[in-house]
Amino acid sequence: MNNVEAAVSPRRSLKDRLQTDMYLTRLDWRLEAVLTGKERRATVKELRQAIASDPRDTTSSLRDLGSPRTLARQYGVDENLRPLWSMGVITAGLALLLYWALFLAFSFGMVAAVDSNAPMEANATFLFVDVTAFSSADSVGLGWTSSWAWLTVPAVIGIVAFLLGARSWRIITSR
């Protein structure tokens, strides 16, 4: 790299690079609704290069670009919005994480209740899944059973969250 390039594109700090990456990630998620994958990647790459070569500080550069939502709308050629598949995956993942956290909290709460009154056994149902907790003088245990509910409940939660997060109805309205 020669001296002219060094003067034009200063080396960015880690904080600046993270700030740029976060901005471009949010923009990429928004662009998913208005551009195809190839166009979206090219747009983000071009903006990344423009921000890196801007002699001003990163905060000023990003502030001048505006919010990712507004900038993404400016790139939209037509009014037909596309589904946000990556947002659907993230939403489904968060919904499943929440489901499993609540399920495990419920299960371990049962274990704590029976352990405090040993020997004891307790049975309960959490969203169609039968949970059993037991405690004796020398052991503590937890189990859950239900024919297909242990698989179908998280699957339904994941699918519904994915369809809502991806805004899948845009497939129908865009045609």
Salt bridges, closest charged atoms under 4 A:
ASP21 OD1 - ARG48 NH1 2.53
ASP28 OD1 - ARG40 NE 2.60
ASP54 OD2 - ARG56 NH2 2.87
ASP64 OD2 - ARG56 NH1 2.18
